[in-house]
Amino acid sequence: MPQLDTSTWLTMILSMFLTLFIIFQLKISKHNFYYSPELTTTKTPKQNTPWEMTWTKIYLPLSLPL
């Protein structure tokens, strides 16, 4: 019964880790990271609606006098 030759396993595993490390370093180096993120205020445009011009009052059934 032949035995499994494991003499090259260490070389293969180390070369795999080295290759993966290089690939991930190359992928990460292509990203642009912002050094100091700052909050930007977004201004929403004001919409003119008809109910903002006049005063309205809503009567609820529970707020009516008895």
All heavy atoms as an XYZ file, in Angstrom:
555
protein
N       0.839     -1.170      0.000
C       0.000      0.000      0.000
C       0.891      1.244      0.000
O       1.723      1.423      0.897
C      -0.862     -0.017      1.270
C      -2.031      0.894      1.167
S      -3.175      0.484      2.483
C      -3.632      2.086      2.939
N       0.733      2.121     -1.009
C       1.629      3.280     -1.093
C       1.286      4.332     -0.045
O       0.134      4.489      0.345
C       1.396      3.818     -2.504
C       0.044      3.329     -2.875
C      -0.170      2.036     -2.151
N       2.305      5.019      0.370
C       2.104      6.082      1.343
C       1.994      7.422      0.635
O       2.531      7.608     -0.449
C       3.277      6.120      2.326
C       3.294      4.929      3.235
C       4.416      5.046      4.239
O       5.297      5.875      4.085
N       4.386      4.194      5.242
N       1.309      8.343      1.299
C       1.109      9.673      0.738
C       2.370     10.496      0.962
O       2.875     10.589      2.077
C      -0.092     10.335      1.416
C      -0.504     11.699      0.889
C      -0.924     11.597     -0.572
C      -1.625     12.256      1.722
N       2.838     11.076     -0.110
C       4.056     11.895     -0.023
C       3.674     13.301      0.427
O       3.027     14.047     -0.305
C       4.746     11.926     -1.383
C       6.047     12.689     -1.330
O       6.615     12.824     -0.225
O       6.505     13.151     -2.382
N       4.060     13.675      1.633
C       3.719     14.985      2.185
C       4.917     15.910      2.264
O       4.883     16.921      2.958
C       3.117     14.820      3.586
O       4.077     14.172      4.413
C       1.824     14.030      3.521
N       5.967     15.603      1.567
C       7.176     16.408      1.674
C       7.017     17.785      1.025
O       7.688     18.734      1.418
C       8.360     15.669      1.043
O       8.106     15.472     -0.335
N       6.133     17.935      0.066
C       5.977     19.225     -0.616
C       4.814     20.048     -0.056
O       4.548     21.145     -0.550
C       5.754     19.006     -2.119
O       4.584     18.219     -2.290
C       6.945     18.304     -2.753
N       4.121     19.538      0.925
C       2.960     20.246      1.451
C       3.335     21.575      2.083
O       2.643     22.577      1.895
C       2.237     19.383      2.485
C       1.373     18.322      1.867
C       1.452     17.824      0.616
C       0.308     17.633      2.505
N       0.516     16.862      0.415
C      -0.210     16.722      1.563
C      -0.246     17.679      3.758
C      -1.275     15.872      1.857
C      -1.305     16.840      4.063
C      -1.823     15.949      3.113
N       4.400     21.605      2.843
C       4.810     22.841      3.501
C       5.137     23.918      2.465
O       4.731     25.080      2.607
C       6.015     22.588      4.407
C       6.529     23.804      5.155
C       5.489     24.304      6.138
C       7.834     23.494      5.839
N       5.815     23.548      1.422
C       6.156     24.502      0.368
C       4.907     25.030     -0.322
O       4.785     26.231     -0.576
C       7.069     23.830     -0.682
O       8.161     23.223     -0.007
C       7.562     24.819     -1.705
N       3.975     24.141     -0.584
C       2.743     24.557     -1.247
C       1.902     25.467     -0.354
O       1.347     26.475     -0.818
C       1.921     23.331     -1.652
C       2.538     22.526     -2.768
S       2.732     23.468     -4.276
C       1.053     23.765     -4.680
N       1.792     25.150      0.910
C       0.990     25.960      1.824
C       1.618     27.334      2.010
O       0.927     28.364      1.975
C       0.813     25.223      3.166
C      -0.099     24.011      2.970
C       0.235     26.152      4.227
C      -0.174     23.098      4.169
N       2.912     27.393      2.183
C       3.582     28.681      2.353
C       3.494     29.533      1.090
O       3.273     30.741      1.162
C       5.048     28.470      2.747
C       5.270     27.932      4.160
C       6.751     27.704      4.409
C       4.690     28.869      5.185
N       3.635     28.916     -0.058
C       3.525     29.687     -1.303
C       2.086     30.164     -1.527
O       1.862     31.258     -2.057
C       4.010     28.861     -2.489
O       3.162     27.757     -2.694
N       1.106     29.373     -1.093
C      -0.289     29.788     -1.206
C      -0.557     30.996     -0.325
O      -1.193     31.965     -0.756
C      -1.209     28.639     -0.812
C      -2.672     29.001     -0.858
S      -3.717     27.829     -0.026
C      -3.233     28.064      1.661
N      -0.076     30.969      0.930
C      -0.259     32.112      1.817
C       0.439     33.355      1.292
O      -0.104     34.466      1.363
C       0.232     31.796      3.231
C      -0.751     30.996      4.028
C      -0.352     29.836      4.663
C      -2.071     31.391      4.147
C      -1.251     29.092      5.406
C      -2.979     30.661      4.881
C      -2.563     29.502      5.506
N       1.602     33.195      0.762
C       2.329     34.333      0.201
C       1.584     34.907     -1.004
O       1.438     36.131     -1.134
C       3.746     33.910     -0.200
C       4.609     34.998     -0.798
C       4.906     36.068      0.240
C       5.871     34.414     -1.357
N       1.071     34.076     -1.851
C       0.319     34.531     -3.017
C      -0.968     35.238     -2.604
O      -1.308     36.299     -3.134
C      -0.011     33.330     -3.927
O       1.191     32.645     -4.244
C      -0.700     33.786     -5.193
N      -1.688     34.674     -1.637
C      -2.909     35.314     -1.165
C      -2.621     36.663     -0.514
O      -3.368     37.622     -0.703
C      -3.632     34.401     -0.168
C      -4.397     33.235     -0.780
C      -4.933     32.326      0.310
C      -5.517     33.731     -1.660
N      -1.547     36.732      0.240
C      -1.183     38.002      0.863
C      -0.889     39.062     -0.195
O      -1.348     40.204     -0.098
C       0.034     37.783      1.768
C       0.519     39.032      2.413
C      -0.166     39.589      3.476
C       1.660     39.659      1.951
C       0.284     40.750      4.075
C       2.122     40.815      2.534
C       1.423     41.359      3.600
N      -0.160     38.693     -1.225
C       0.175     39.646     -2.289
C      -1.084     40.084     -3.032
O      -1.274     41.272     -3.326
C       1.221     39.025     -3.251
C       2.551     38.878     -2.531
C       1.368     39.867     -4.510
C       3.576     38.097     -3.309
N      -1.970     39.152     -3.312
C      -3.200     39.488     -4.037
C      -4.061     40.445     -3.215
O      -4.577     41.440     -3.730
C      -3.971     38.205     -4.394
C      -3.244     37.456     -5.505
C      -5.396     38.523     -4.827
C      -3.824     36.101     -5.813
N      -4.216     40.171     -1.920
C      -5.025     41.057     -1.083
C      -4.384     42.425     -0.923
O      -5.079     43.439     -0.885
C      -5.296     40.428      0.285
C      -6.402     39.410      0.256
C      -6.157     38.103      0.622
C      -7.674     39.765     -0.145
C      -7.169     37.164      0.590
C      -8.698     38.836     -0.175
C      -8.441     37.532      0.194
N      -3.077     42.472     -0.842
C      -2.401     43.768     -0.741
C      -2.612     44.582     -2.012
O      -2.821     45.792     -1.955
C      -0.906     43.570     -0.491
C      -0.579     43.057      0.879
C      -0.958     44.037      1.952
O      -0.764     45.228      1.795
N      -1.509     43.541      3.031
N      -2.578     43.945     -3.146
C      -2.814     44.653     -4.404
C      -4.251     45.134     -4.514
O      -4.513     46.224     -5.016
C      -2.470     43.741     -5.592
C      -0.986     43.489     -5.813
C      -0.798     42.448     -6.909
C      -0.260     44.767     -6.164
N      -5.191     44.327     -4.043
C      -6.596     44.743     -4.090
C      -6.857     45.913     -3.149
O      -7.566     46.857     -3.490
C      -7.506     43.573     -3.726
C      -7.698     42.585     -4.837
C      -8.679     41.533     -4.388
C      -9.468     40.958     -5.490
N     -10.154     41.827     -6.350
N      -6.293     45.861     -1.957
C      -6.520     46.918     -0.980
C      -5.833     48.206     -1.407
O      -6.348     49.301     -1.177
C      -6.042     46.447      0.415
C      -6.987     45.377      0.929
C      -5.946     47.598      1.393
C      -6.551     44.724      2.210
N      -4.701     48.105     -2.049
C      -3.966     49.317     -2.430
C      -4.675     50.124     -3.511
O      -4.364     51.291     -3.712
C      -2.561     48.940     -2.911
O      -2.645     48.247     -4.141
N      -5.632     49.535     -4.200
C      -6.351     50.254     -5.254
C      -7.519     51.074     -4.725
O      -8.118     51.850     -5.451
C      -6.860     49.269     -6.309
C      -5.739     48.656     -7.113
C      -6.271     47.716     -8.167
C      -5.106     47.108     -8.924
N      -5.553     46.162     -9.940
N      -7.858     50.907     -3.450
C      -8.972     51.647     -2.865
C      -8.504     53.028     -2.412
O      -7.382     53.186     -1.925
C      -9.560     50.896     -1.666
C     -10.342     49.688     -2.069
N     -11.598     49.764     -2.614
C     -10.043     48.377     -2.023
C     -12.042     48.557     -2.869
N     -11.110     47.692     -2.522
N      -9.394     53.996     -2.554
C      -9.118     55.346     -2.068
C      -9.791     55.526     -0.716
O     -11.009     55.450     -0.606
C      -9.653     56.394     -3.052
C      -8.877     56.361     -4.345
O      -7.693     56.090     -4.346
N      -9.566     56.627     -5.445
N      -8.983     55.800      0.285
C      -9.501     56.029      1.625
C      -9.386     57.502      1.938
O      -8.349     58.124      1.706
C      -8.725     55.210      2.662
C      -8.914     53.731      2.506
C      -7.917     52.945      1.959
C     -10.094     53.125      2.891
C      -8.096     51.595      1.802
C     -10.282     51.772      2.745
C      -9.282     50.999      2.198
N     -10.455     58.073      2.488
C     -10.447     59.475      2.844
C      -9.841     59.626      4.232
O     -10.205     58.916      5.162
C     -11.863     60.031      2.800
C     -12.455     59.961      1.419
C     -13.447     59.045      1.099
C     -12.004     60.815      0.415
C     -13.975     58.968     -0.181
C     -12.531     60.754     -0.860
C     -13.513     59.830     -1.147
O     -14.011     59.762     -2.401
N      -8.942     60.564      4.370
C      -8.231     60.712      5.633
C      -9.071     61.419      6.693
O      -9.089     61.025      7.829
C      -6.918     61.458      5.408
C      -5.951     60.650      4.576
C      -5.655     61.003      3.272
C      -5.360     59.513      5.103
C      -4.779     60.249      2.511
C      -4.490     58.748      4.347
C      -4.195     59.122      3.055
O      -3.341     58.373      2.313
N      -9.746     62.483      6.325
C     -10.549     63.206      7.309
C     -11.965     63.402      6.771
O     -12.237     64.371      6.064
C      -9.922     64.562      7.614
O      -9.856     65.297      6.417
N     -12.848     62.500      7.089
C     -14.230     62.664      6.616
C     -14.908     63.805      7.354
O     -14.794     63.939      8.567
C     -14.886     61.322      6.943
C     -14.058     60.762      8.038
C     -12.663     61.280      7.852
N     -15.599     64.632      6.625
C     -16.308     65.767      7.205
C     -17.782     65.679      6.855
O     -18.149     65.197      5.789
C     -15.739     67.075      6.669
C     -14.289     67.293      7.054
C     -13.727     68.560      6.446
O     -14.480     69.225      5.711
O     -12.575     68.862      6.709
N     -18.590     66.158      7.771
C     -20.023     66.145      7.525
C     -20.393     67.251      6.544
O     -19.935     68.387      6.676
C     -20.775     66.348      8.831
C     -20.680     65.208      9.834
C     -21.370     65.602     11.124
C     -21.311     63.967      9.268
N     -21.205     66.905      5.601
C     -21.681     67.898      4.648
C     -23.165     68.112      4.882
O     -23.928     67.155      5.060
C     -21.455     67.442      3.195
O     -22.125     66.203      3.006
C     -19.977     67.271      2.903
N     -23.563     69.343      4.903
C     -24.976     69.638      5.116
C     -25.690     69.646      3.766
O     -25.245     70.289      2.819
C     -25.150     71.005      5.784
O     -24.532     71.974      4.958
C     -24.509     71.011      7.160
N     -26.756     68.930      3.726
C     -27.543     68.877      2.496
C     -28.733     69.810      2.667
O     -29.466     69.730      3.654
C     -28.030     67.454      2.210
O     -28.781     66.995      3.313
C     -26.855     66.521      1.978
N     -28.928     70.660      1.711
C     -30.036     71.602      1.754
C     -31.177     71.060      0.910
O     -31.010     70.774     -0.265
C     -29.607     72.964      1.221
C     -28.604     73.642      2.109
C     -28.306     75.027      1.618
C     -27.330     75.710      2.552
N     -27.017     77.066      2.096
N     -32.319     70.919      1.550
C     -33.485     70.441      0.818
C     -34.210     71.644      0.234
O     -34.392     72.663      0.920
C     -34.430     69.660      1.735
O     -34.825     70.498      2.801
C     -33.737     68.414      2.287
N     -34.624     71.547     -0.992
C     -35.336     72.677     -1.596
C     -36.711     72.846     -0.951
O     -37.419     71.875     -0.695
C     -35.452     72.289     -3.060
C     -35.315     70.808     -3.086
C     -34.445     70.434     -1.917
N     -37.057     74.071     -0.686
C     -38.347     74.347     -0.060
C     -39.445     74.335     -1.126
O     -39.343     75.002     -2.143
C     -38.319     75.716      0.617
C     -39.597     76.034      1.341
C     -39.361     77.095      2.376
C     -40.639     77.493      3.035
N     -41.271     76.420      3.749
N     -40.465     73.549     -0.850
C     -41.567     73.431     -1.787
C     -42.714     74.314     -1.307
O     -43.071     74.304     -0.137
C     -42.024     71.976     -1.883
C     -40.951     71.046     -2.413
C     -41.418     69.606     -2.428
O     -42.487     69.290     -1.930
N     -40.607     68.735     -2.994
N     -43.265     75.031     -2.227
C     -44.411     75.886     -1.903
C     -45.689     75.065     -1.974
O     -46.062     74.571     -3.026
C     -44.493     77.060     -2.877
C     -43.324     77.985     -2.681
O     -42.836     78.132     -1.567
N     -42.867     78.609     -3.747
N     -46.324     74.936     -0.833
C     -47.570     74.180     -0.782
C     -48.696     75.130     -0.391
O     -48.468     76.110      0.326
C     -47.469     73.036      0.244
O     -47.062     73.575      1.485
C     -46.463     71.988     -0.210
N     -49.909     74.868     -0.837
C     -51.003     75.808     -0.577
C     -51.373     75.916      0.901
O     -51.813     76.951      1.353
C     -52.169     75.254     -1.395
C     -51.774     73.903     -1.830
C     -50.308     73.786     -1.724
N     -51.183     74.870      1.693
C     -51.595     74.960      3.092
C     -50.591     75.706      3.962
O     -50.859     76.005      5.100
C     -51.870     73.573      3.669
C     -50.710     72.634      3.537
C     -49.648     72.519      4.372
C     -50.523     71.684      2.512
N     -48.802     71.558      3.932
C     -49.310     71.013      2.771
C     -51.259     71.310      1.369
C     -48.816     70.005      1.954
C     -50.748     70.307      0.575
C     -49.550     69.681      0.855
N     -49.427     76.017      3.442
C     -48.479     76.812      4.217
C     -48.826     78.298      4.172
O     -48.411     79.048      5.032
C     -47.058     76.608      3.689
C     -46.482     75.248      4.028
C     -45.075     75.075      3.519
O     -44.588     75.964      2.800
O     -44.466     74.057      3.840
N     -49.575     78.716      3.207
C     -49.903     80.125      3.060
C     -51.052     80.545      3.974
O     -51.108     81.672      4.428
C     -50.280     80.436      1.607
C     -49.158     80.108      0.636
S     -47.651     80.998      0.958
C     -48.168     82.620      0.472
N     -51.982     79.651      4.245
C     -53.150     80.009      5.064
C     -53.157     79.203      6.342
O     -52.596     78.108      6.414
C     -54.443     79.729      4.286
O     -54.475     78.339      3.963
C     -54.501     80.529      2.993
N     -53.817     79.787      7.360
C     -53.917     79.100      8.647
C     -55.114     78.182      8.621
O     -56.218     78.575      8.236
C     -54.067     80.139      9.753
C     -54.133     79.534     11.108
C     -53.103     79.115     11.845
C     -55.320     79.291     11.862
N     -53.547     78.624     13.042
C     -54.910     78.717     13.084
C     -56.680     79.509     11.638
C     -55.804     78.354     14.063
C     -57.575     79.145     12.618
C     -57.133     78.563     13.823
N     -54.902     76.936      9.005
C     -55.998     75.974      9.046
C     -56.045     75.357     10.429
O     -55.031     75.256     11.123
C     -55.825     74.855      8.003
O     -54.580     74.208      8.245
C     -55.854     75.399      6.594
N     -57.232     74.958     10.827
C     -57.390     74.303     12.102
C     -58.193     73.036     11.886
O     -59.207     73.041     11.189
C     -58.122     75.208     13.088
C     -58.212     74.632     14.473
C     -58.797     75.632     15.434
C     -58.809     75.034     16.822
N     -59.361     75.976     17.804
N     -57.716     71.970     12.493
C     -58.396     70.689     12.357
C     -59.119     70.398     13.657
O     -58.528     70.432     14.731
C     -57.398     69.573     12.037
C     -56.668     69.867     10.720
C     -58.076     68.221     11.989
C     -55.546     68.930     10.414
N     -60.417     70.161     13.584
C     -61.202     69.836     14.745
C     -61.328     68.332     14.886
O     -61.816     67.650     13.985
C     -62.605     70.437     14.639
C     -62.607     71.930     14.774
C     -62.630     72.741     13.641
C     -62.551     72.528     16.034
C     -62.623     74.101     13.763
C     -62.542     73.894     16.161
C     -62.570     74.682     15.021
O     -62.554     76.007     15.148
N     -60.857     67.834     15.977
C     -61.014     66.429     16.239
C     -62.315     66.180     16.968
O     -62.777     67.041     17.719
C     -59.846     65.913     17.102
C     -58.478     65.998     16.435
C     -57.404     65.571     17.428
C     -58.420     65.113     15.223
N     -62.942     65.030     16.808
C     -64.218     64.772     17.506
C     -64.075     64.822     19.018
O     -64.996     65.213     19.721
C     -64.617     63.378     17.029
C     -63.857     63.143     15.790
C     -62.627     63.967     15.864
N     -62.946     64.449     19.554
C     -62.778     64.438     21.008
C     -62.520     65.832     21.561
O     -62.660     66.051     22.747
C     -61.631     63.510     21.381
C     -61.862     62.031     21.103
C     -60.619     61.233     21.430
C     -63.050     61.510     21.891
N     -62.129     66.774     20.730
C     -61.830     68.097     21.234
C     -63.034     69.043     21.184
O     -62.913     70.203     21.560
C     -60.678     68.698     20.424
O     -61.094     68.927     19.101
N     -64.164     68.593     20.694
C     -65.355     69.431     20.642
C     -65.971     69.571     22.040
O     -65.895     68.638     22.852
C     -66.382     68.825     19.682
C     -66.002     68.823     18.193
C     -67.042     68.077     17.394
C     -65.872     70.245     17.694
N     -66.574     70.714     22.325
C     -67.216     70.845     23.632
C     -68.444     69.947     23.752
O     -69.095     69.633     22.767
C     -67.608     72.310     23.687
C     -67.526     72.802     22.304
C     -66.636     71.889     21.531
N     -68.749     69.554     24.969
C     -69.891     68.650     25.185
C     -71.222     69.329     25.132
O     -71.495     70.399     25.435
C     -69.717     67.928     26.527
C     -68.528     67.011     26.565
C     -68.371     66.422     27.964
C     -68.711     65.879     25.572
